[in-house]
Structure formats: C-alpha cells, structure tokens
Amino acid sequence: MATVPLISDEDASPEVRAVFDDIRATRQTDYVNNFWRAMANEPETLQAVWARLKAIMGPGALDPLVKEMIYVAVSAANGCEYCVHSHTAAARAKGMSDDMHGELLAVIGMAAQTNALVTALQVPVDPRFKA
C-alpha cells in the first residue's frame, strides 16, 4: 500500500493534469503509472522529476534500450522492486529479448558478486584505472 494517496485524473490539479498529459503524449499511451500518481501529491516535485527523467531517458548518445537496461541494473542494486518491473517492461517495449534479459541478469549478478568481494577484500584500486 502506498504511503500517500494515488492521485486520479479526476482529482488532479491543473498542474498535475498537465504532467499526466505530457506523460501520455511522450510515452504514446493512455496509462499513467502509480509512481507518477503518488508523486502527484507534490506537484512541483512531480514536474521536476518528470522533466529530468524525460531529458535523461530521451534521445542521446546512449540507445534508449541501453538506458532502460542500465535503469534495471541500478534498480536491482538499490532493491527497488517497482523500478525493476517498470523498467524491465520499458526495456521489453524497446526490444529487449528474453536472451538479452538473461544476459542482463547475469551481468547484474556478476557485478553484485565481484563488488561484494572487492569490498570485503578492500582491494586497492590499480593506478592504471585512475589514469
């Protein structure tokens, strides 16, 4: 259960409704997910987070699918179940295959394991890596 109410379209202020409409237009969908509906309790934060996410996840040097897969990996590392599901769905919509998802999970698992080992061993960083 959310710690705040999920704002419906009917209960949305004009400022929130504008963001919801932009989400729908940008994503070419009629769906506004629960994250945005929860964020709508703070319209200024909603607007700021949406604008930043739209800018970062939009066109750039990285392919949109790569961005979604990175988002899945970071979300897994941070233990955010909601974001893992949301960005896995977004990655699939952008073309992530089952094989790609399997490799992504293998990389996430490998990184988690080696990160834990390096942290436990307190391995000094090679000077070459800092050059």
C-alpha positions as CSV (number, residue, x, y, z in Angstrom):
1,M,0.0,0.0,0.0
2,A,1.3,3.5,-0.9
3,T,2.1,5.8,1.9
4,V,0.3,8.6,0.1
5,P,-2.9,8.6,-2.0
6,L,-2.6,7.9,-5.7
7,I,-4.0,10.9,-7.4
8,S,-6.6,10.1,-10.0
9,D,-7.2,12.1,-13.2
10,E,-10.4,13.4,-11.7
11,D,-8.6,14.6,-8.5
12,A,-5.6,16.1,-10.3
13,S,-4.9,19.8,-10.2
14,P,-4.4,21.6,-13.5
15,E,-0.6,21.4,-12.9
16,V,-0.7,17.7,-12.2
17,R,-3.0,17.1,-15.1
18,A,-0.6,18.8,-17.5
19,V,2.2,16.5,-16.4
20,F,-0.1,13.5,-16.7
21,D,-1.0,14.6,-20.2
22,D,2.7,15.1,-21.1
23,I,3.5,11.6,-19.8
24,R,0.8,10.2,-22.0
25,A,1.9,12.1,-25.0
26,T,5.6,11.4,-24.5
27,R,5.1,7.7,-24.0
28,Q,2.3,7.4,-26.5
29,T,0.0,5.7,-24.1
30,D,-3.2,6.4,-22.2
31,Y,-1.6,5.0,-19.0
32,V,-0.1,7.0,-16.1
33,N,1.6,4.6,-13.7
34,N,1.3,4.6,-9.9
35,F,4.8,6.2,-9.3
36,W,3.6,9.4,-11.1
37,R,0.2,9.2,-9.3
38,A,2.0,9.0,-5.9
39,M,4.4,11.8,-6.9
40,A,1.4,14.0,-7.8
41,N,0.8,14.7,-4.1
42,E,3.7,17.2,-4.6
43,P,3.1,18.9,-7.9
44,E,6.4,20.8,-8.0
45,T,8.4,17.6,-7.4
46,L,6.3,15.7,-9.9
47,Q,7.1,18.4,-12.6
48,A,10.8,18.4,-11.7
49,V,11.3,14.7,-11.6
50,W,9.3,14.2,-14.9
51,A,11.3,16.9,-16.7
52,R,14.6,15.4,-15.5
53,L,13.6,11.8,-16.4
54,K,12.3,12.8,-19.8
55,A,15.6,14.7,-20.5
56,I,17.8,11.9,-19.3
57,M,15.9,9.0,-20.8
58,G,15.3,10.8,-24.1
59,P,17.5,10.8,-27.2
60,G,21.2,11.0,-26.5
61,A,24.5,9.2,-27.0
62,L,23.1,6.0,-25.5
63,D,20.4,3.9,-27.2
64,P,17.1,4.1,-25.3
65,L,17.1,0.3,-24.8
66,V,20.6,0.6,-23.2
67,K,19.3,3.3,-20.9
68,E,16.4,1.1,-19.8
69,M,18.7,-1.8,-19.1
70,I,21.0,0.3,-17.1
71,Y,18.0,1.5,-15.1
72,V,17.0,-2.1,-14.4
73,A,20.6,-2.9,-13.2
74,V,20.7,0.2,-10.9
75,S,17.2,-0.6,-9.6
76,A,18.2,-4.1,-8.8
77,A,21.2,-2.9,-7.0
78,N,19.1,-0.5,-5.0
79,G,16.4,-3.1,-4.3
80,C,13.6,-1.1,-5.9
81,E,11.1,-3.8,-7.0
82,Y,8.8,-1.2,-8.5
83,C,11.5,0.2,-10.8
84,V,12.8,-3.2,-11.7
85,H,9.4,-4.1,-13.0
86,S,8.7,-0.8,-14.6
87,H,12.0,-0.5,-16.5
88,T,12.0,-4.2,-17.4
89,A,8.6,-3.6,-19.1
90,A,10.0,-0.4,-20.8
91,A,13.1,-2.3,-22.0
92,R,10.9,-5.1,-23.4
93,A,8.8,-2.5,-25.2
94,K,12.1,-1.1,-26.7
95,G,13.1,-4.5,-28.0
96,M,14.8,-6.4,-25.1
97,S,14.6,-10.1,-25.9
98,D,14.5,-12.9,-23.4
99,D,18.1,-13.7,-24.2
100,M,19.1,-10.1,-23.6
101,H,17.2,-10.1,-20.3
102,G,19.0,-13.3,-19.3
103,E,22.4,-11.8,-20.0
104,L,21.4,-8.6,-18.2
105,L,20.6,-10.6,-15.1
106,A,23.9,-12.5,-15.4
107,V,25.8,-9.2,-15.5
108,I,23.9,-7.8,-12.6
109,G,24.6,-11.0,-10.6
110,M,28.3,-11.0,-11.5
111,A,28.7,-7.3,-10.7
112,A,27.0,-7.8,-7.3
113,Q,29.3,-10.7,-6.5
114,T,32.5,-9.1,-7.5
115,N,31.6,-5.8,-5.9
116,A,31.0,-7.6,-2.6
117,L,34.3,-9.5,-2.9
118,V,36.3,-6.4,-3.7
119,T,34.6,-4.6,-0.8
120,A,35.3,-7.4,1.6
121,L,38.9,-7.8,0.4
122,Q,39.5,-4.0,0.4
123,V,41.5,-4.3,-2.8
124,P,43.4,-1.1,-3.6
125,V,42.5,0.5,-7.0
126,D,45.1,-0.1,-9.7
127,P,46.8,3.2,-10.6
128,R,46.2,2.4,-14.3
129,F,42.4,2.6,-13.7
130,K,42.7,6.2,-12.5
131,A,44.8,7.4,-15.4
